[in-house]
Amino acid sequence: MSEVLERESMEYDVVIVGGGPAGLSAAIRLKQMAQKAGTEVSVALVEKGSEVGAHILSGAVIDPKALNELIPDWKEKGAPLETPVAKDKFLLLGPQGELGLPMFAMPPFMHNHGCYIASLGNVTRWLATQAEELGVEIYPGFAASDMVWREDGSLKGVVVGVVGVAKDGHEKPDYQPGMELHGKYVFIAEGVRGSLAKQLIAKFDLSAGKSPQKYGIGIKELWQIPADKHQPGLVQHSTGWPLDNQTGGGSFLYHFGDNYVSVGYVVHLNYKNPWLSPFDEFQRFKQHPSVRPHLEGGKRIAYGARAITEGGYQSIPKLSFPGGVLIGCSAGFVNVPRIKGSHNAMKTGMLAAEEAFNAIAAGREGDALVEYEAAFEKSWVAKELKVVRNAKPLLGKLGTALGGAVGMFDMWCTHLLGGFSFFGTLKHDKTDAASTGLAKDYKPLVYPKPDGVISFDKLSSVFLSATNHEEDQPAHLKLKDPSIPIDVNLPKYGEPARLYCPAGVYEVLYDEQGANPKFQINAQNCVHCKTCDIKDPSQNIVWTTPEGGGGPNYPNM
């Protein structure tokens, strides 16, 4: 059907998929360069969320390095980087106590002074206004669901705005076949584990010779607390409890803005125990005596979850392919020890924009922007990621305590020795899905019941994410083989989808006798974190885009 479908098309110089920090920075840089050169460049940016920022979730302590380059007068223009970091704490947690690790023992780049605590969602909303003032066409609520190809096999554009297909596949009265947006170059800026990026990486074998990409799941709540408890500018990170030494992860807790506390937990998705629930580990963590007092007397006002790229330098795929590039978290530029990536995402968007502008000015289109790859390798992004390249592999190989200590030593060495490491560049051995152990080898974990004051259940949490999907549409969570959850994943792994999903999307239901298990997908709950696509041990779940505008509507996240 799609091969003969006639769609309207619109032509642009550059089409950008994704309204996050990378996509918006690329759009702004393209328009800035055109303005400087006294020429025109047409830029369209599509965003699947109901508005720019609706699907953006991050801690976030923001390093303004890239923003200083992109919009030097951002303070005068009112960028919502509202709270400078005033105090840095790093804690090693035990079941009841804490050990404060001295900040002076950490390399200088691990310190957060000079950075700002903010809502990354609000920063992207502000970047969108800057982009529109420069003439960028932004289309929120438009999901890029498919790709368009030139005859030579290069990427020509994307299909956006397909709506009105019913669950059973028939066309409803409001059916729209969508529109094709064609570009001389297409920038893929979908964020972590984007559905188009995943297809492009496979089609063009962009990960050849690289380590498998690694991921974490970040779960976050936004609280508003009494004014007398608020400590503006406090940044507190922790590792240790409630996770065991073989399970990587840690927390963040930031005081900022209007008596806000941003609190969250990251669990590295290479964990082995299939009975583990990242959501419940987070709820347990909040009860710790080093955390609970920050939240007592306050009100939880928002919730969300998002996968994080953690593979680092050795997992970055090839960045260019015929007709397009990968920018931001579509490629994965997060600095795991710093727990930061938005500045790197912005810079890669800017680098790609500069090379695309030069190529278009030279009359090129549809080829591979290999110059972007070269510019990245010379950039401060590559330099920053090379310094910390072994931190994540060492955690995986040696565990949290020893891996963290050896990783700190290695980061000091690479920092002082200009990127040299005694370990060389360590590889990641396997995917996070392949790291999952067998259910029979682990004891099921029993989590405390939520108290409804500090800890909560999944469904009340999803309610706070304002997640919504049009009910009568094909499920965007697809199973390659519908029999696998019950026939393979349940007996072998205890069907971990019901546990790793932070939104209650996946359930195993039984009849009154406790027999005849059935796998149920509650796709309407999905907060688009992509964890299922990453962690399913059988790699049977495929995350695809629902209709545009669906998913969470995060406020101030």
N, C-alpha and C positions, 0 to 999 in steps of 0.2 A: 504494500500500500504506500509506504513512505517513498518508494523509488519513483512513483508516478505522480505523487502529490504536488500540485502546483501551489507554491507559496509566493507571497509578495516578498520582495527583498529591498534592503536599503544598503547603500554603499558608504563605507567610511575608510579613512586612512588606517585607523587602529580601532579594533573592537576589544574591549576589556571585559572579562567575565569575573565578576566579584567586586563588591564594594567595601573591601577591608582596607587596612593601611597600605598594602602593596599596590592594589589596583588604583586607589585614589591618588597615591603619590605618583604613579606612572602617568595618570591622566593629567595631573597638574603640571608635571615636568614637561610633557609633550606640548601643552599650551604655552607654557613659559618660553620654551625654545622657539616656538613659532612666532610668538610676540617679539622676541628679541631679534629674530631674523627678518621680521616684517613680512612673514608669509602666513598662510592658513594651513592648519592640519585639523581634520575632522576626527573627533573621538567620541565613541559611544561606550558607555559603561552600563552593564546590566547586573542587577542584584536580586537574588531570589527571595530575600526577606521582604516583608511588607514595606519596610523603609530601610535606608542605609542605617546600619547599627543594630537592626532588629536581631540579627544572628551573631553579633560580635560579643564574645565573652573572653575576658582575660583578667588577671589578678587585680590591678595591673600597676606595677612600678615601671614607669616609662623613662627610658634614656632618651633625652631630646636631641641626641647627636644628629640623626637624619633630618628631624624637623628643623633644626638650626640651618641646615643646608638648603632645605626645600623652601621654607618660608621664614627667613631670618627675623622678620618682625612679627612673629606669631603672638608674642605677648600683647603688643599693641592691637593686634587683630582679634584678640579675645579667645585664643585657644584654651579649651577647658582643662589645662594642666594646673589644677587648683592648689594642690598641697605639696610643697617641697618636702623631701624626706628629711626628718630632723633627728631620728634615732634609729639605729640598726641593731637588731638582736638576732642571734642564731642559737637555738636551743637543741640539745640532745635530750629527748624525752624518754623517761622510764614510765612504768605503769602509774606511779604516783608523783614522781619528782622530776626535776629538770637539772641539766648541767649546761650552763651558759658557755658557749665556745667563744674565746676571745677574738674579736674582729681583726685585731692587729696580726693574728696568725694567718689571715687569709690574704691572697694576692689583692693588690689595689683594685683590680677590676671587679672584685666581688663586693666592694662597698657600694652603697646606694646613694651616697651624698652627691648632690648635683642632679639627681633624678626626681621624678614627680609621681605622686600617687594620684590616680585618676580613673575614670571610667573610659576604657578604650572605645566602647560603643559611642559615647558622647564625643570623643576625639574624632572618630570617623564621621559622625554627623557634621561636625564642624568642618572637617576636610572636604566633605561633599559640597558645603556652601561655597568654599573657596574654589573648588573645581567648576561649579556651575557659573560662578562670576566670571571665570575665564572662558566660558563657552562650551564646557563639556556637557554632552547630553547624557543624563543619568536616568535610567529606567528601573526604579525599584518595583518589586513584585513580579519580575520577569525571570523565570528559571530558564537557564540554558540547558536544554534537555538532550540535544543532539548536535552533531557536527556536520559541516558542509565541506566538501572536498573539491579541489581543482582536478582537472583531468590528469595532471602530472603527479597526483597523489599528495600534494601539499594542502595544508589546512586553509580553507577559504573563509570560513565563518562559522556561526553557530545558529541553531534554531531556538527561538525564544517564544514564550507566550502561548504554548499549546494548552488550551483549557477546554473543559466540557466533554471529556471522555469519561464515561461511567465505569463503575467497578467491573462490569462484565464486558467492557470494551466497546459498547455501542456509543454512538455520538449523541449527546444530549442537545436540547434546543439551543443552548448557549455555546455550542462547540465552535472553537476557533483553531484552525490548523497551525497557527503560529506564523512567525515571520522569520526570514533569514536575514541576519546581519552579516554582511561581507566586509572583510577588512584586508588591506594590503598585508597587515600582520595582526594576529590574534594573541592577546595576552591572557594566559590562564592564571587567574588569581583567586581561585575558589577557596583557598584555605586548606586545612589538613584533610588528606584523603579525599580530595574532590573527585566526583564521578567522571568528569571529562579528563582530568589529569591522569587518573588511574588508567583509562583507556589509551591515552597518548603515550604514557610511559611504556605500556605493553606493546603498542603498535610499532613504535620507533625504537624499542629496546633501549630506552634511555638509562636504565639502571645497570646495563652490562658492565661488569668489572667493579661494581660498587657493592658495599655491604648492604644487607637488607635494611630498609627503613625501619626505625623503631619508634614506638609511640608511648604516650602516657594518657591517662584520662584525668582531666582536671574537673573537679566538682566544686561549685562556688555558691555561697550565699551572701547576700547583702543585708546587713542589719543596720537599724538606726537605734542608737543607744542614748541614755541620759547624758546631758551636756557635762555633768560633773565627772563622768567616767571617760569622757573623750580625750584622747591624747593625739592631737593632730600631728601627722608626720611620723608616727611610730610604724616601723616595719619590723615584723617578727616572723622569722622562718624557723621551721623545726624539721628534724628527722628523727627516726626511731619509732617509739610506740605510737600507734597501736600495731604497726607492721612488724613482722619478725625480721631477723637479720638477712634472710634470703629474699625478701620482697622489697623492692626499691620504691621510694616515694618520700613525700614530705608535705609540709603545710605552708600556707602563707596567711598572715593576718595583718591588715593594713588599716590604720585610722586616717580618715580623710574627709574633706567636704563637710556637708551639713550633718555633723555627728554620725557619719557613716563608719561602719567597720565592714571591710571586705574580708571574708574568711573563706578559705578553701583548702582542698586537699588534692594532691596529685599522686596517683598510683601508677607506677610503670607497668605497662601491659605485658611485659615478659614474665609476669608472676606465674608460678607453677601450680599452686593449689587451686583446683577448679571450683572449690567451695567458697572461695573468697568473694566478697561483695564490696567493691570500692565505695559505693554509697553508704553502706553500713559502717565501714571503717571510718569514714568521714564523720558520721553521726556520733560514733564512739569517741573519736578524737576531741570533739567539742566539749565533752564532759571532763576533760583533763583539767586539773587545778591550775595549769598555766594558761588555759584558754577560756574556760567557763566564766571566770570573773569579768572578762572583756565584754561578754554578751548578756550577762544577767541584768534584768530590768529593761532590756531592749526588745525590739520587735524585728522579726525576720520579714523583709519586704520583697526580696527577689531570690530566685534560685535558677541555676542552669548548670550545664555540663558540656564539655568540649574535649575532643581528643587533641593531643599536642604532639608535634613531630619532635622526636628526641634522638634520631640517629646521628645527627651532627655532621661534621665535614665529610666523613668517609661514606655517608649514605646519600649525599646530594646527587641526584641523577644528572645526566646531561641536561643543560638548561634550554637549549634551542633545538628546534626541529623544523622541517620545511613549513613555513607559513606562520610559525608562532614560537612563543617562549613560555617557560614556567617561571613565575615570580612569587615571592613571599612563601607562605607555608605550603603552597602547591609543590614546592621543591623541598622545603624544610630547612630553615635557617635559624632555628631556635638555639640559643646558647643555654644548654641545660643547667650548668652550675649557677649561672646568673639568673635563671628562671625568666629570661627575657628573649623576645623575638621580634617585637613590633618595629624596633628601630632598624633591624636587619631587613625585615620585610619591606619597609619603606625604601631603604637604600637600593635594594635589588629592583624594585619597581622603577626607581629613578634611573638606574643604570640601563635597564632595558629600554626605557623611553628615549634616552639620549641616543642609543645606537639605532633604534627604529627611526627616529627623526632623521638622522644622518642618511640612513639607507633610503628612505622615501625621497629625501631631497636629491639623492643621486639617481632617482628613477627606478629603484629596485622595489620588488614586492614578491611575496610568496616563497622566498628562499629562507635558508636557516641563518639567523642572526648570530653567527659564530663570534662576532665582535662583543656581544653581550657576555658570552662565556669568558672571553679574555678579560673584559673589564671587571667581571666579578673576581677572577683570580688575582687581580692586582688591587682589589678594593680592601678597605678596612673590615668589611664583613668576613671575607675569607681569612684575613689575618686573625681576627677575633676568634673564629671557629677553629682554626688550626691550634691555637693555644690550649683550648679545652677539649681537643678531639678524643683524648683517652679517658676522660672522666666517666662517661657513661659505660664504655666497655669494661672498665675496672670494677665498677659497681656490680655489673652483671656477672663477672668472673669471680670476684672475691667477696661479694656480700657488702652490706651497707657499712659496717664498722671498718673493716680492713680496706675495702675498696674506696671508701671515703677518705681515709687517711693517706693511702698510696696516691689516690687521685689528687689530693691537695698538694702532696710533694711534687707530683708530675706537673701540675699547673704552675707552681712556683718556678720549677726548672724551665718550662717552656716560655714562661713570662720573662725570666732573667736571661735566658740563652737565645732569645730571638726566634722562638718557635721550635728549637731543637728539643726532642724528647728521647730519653734513654730507652723508651719502649718503642720508638718509631711511631707507626700509626697502627693501633690495634683495630682488629675487625670485629664486627658483630657476627656471631655464628649463625643465628637462625632468626626466622620471623617470630613475632610475638605469638601468633597463632600456634606455631610449632613448639613453643615453650610450655604450653599447657600440659600439666601432668594428668595421670589417670586418677579417677575418683577413688578407686580402691586403695591407692597409695597414700591418701590423706584423710585425716579426720574431718568430718563436717564441722563447720564453724557455727557456733550458736551466738547470735548477737542479742544484746539487751533490747527490750522493747523500748520504743521512743517515749520520752516523757511529755512530749507536746509543748515543752517550754524551751529546751535547748536542742533536743534531738527530735526528729520528725520522720514520718513515713514517706515513701516515694510519691504516692498520689497527691498528697497535700503539697508536696514540693513542686511537682509538675504543674499544679494549678497556679503557683506563683510565677511560673515561666511564661504564662499567658499563651501557651502553645495551642494552636488551632490548625486543623486541616479540613478542607472540604471533604465531607464524609463519603460522598458517592464519587470516588475516583479510584483508579487502579492502585493497589498497595504499592508504595514506593520501596518497600523492603521485600526483596524478591528472594525466593529459595531456588537454587539451581536444581535441587532434588528434594521435594516435599517430604520424603520418607526419612531423610537423614536425622532430623532432630530427635525423633522417637526411636528409630532403629539403631542409630550409631551414637549420637551425642549423649543420649540419656543413659544407656548402660555403661558407656566408656567414661564419660566425663561428668555425669549428673546433670546434663544439659546446662552449661554455665551461662547461656544467654539470659536466663531468668535472673542471674546474679550480677553479671558485669554490666548489664544495661541499667543506667541510672534513672530511667523514666518508666519502668514497669511495662515496657512494650512487649516483652516475651514472657509467656506463662506456660507451664505444663499443668493441664487440668485432668482430673481423674473423675470417674463416676462415683456413685454413692458407696460402692464396695471398695473404693480405693484402687480400682483396676482400670484397664483400657485408657492409658494416658493419651492425651491429645495436645498437640502444640498449637498455641494460639498467639497470633500477632496482633497487638493493639496499636496499629500504625499511627492512629490519631494522637497517641501520647509522645511520639518521637520528637526529641529536642535537637535532632540533627548532629549528634555528637560523633557519629561514625564508628563508635567502639565496636559494634557488632560486625561491621565489615572487616575490621582489623583482627579482632580476638577470636572469632568463631573458629574452634580447632579444626573443623572440617572445611573451612573456607567456603561454606555453602550459602551464606547470606550476602546478598549484593545490595548495597545502598544506592538508590537512584534518586533523582530529584522529583519531589512531588510538584503539584501545580504551584506556580509562583505565588508568593505571599503566605504560603503555609509554613508551619513550624513555630518556633518560639518568637515572642515579641519582648525582648529583654529591655527593661528600663534601667538606665544607669549602670549597666554591667560592662 
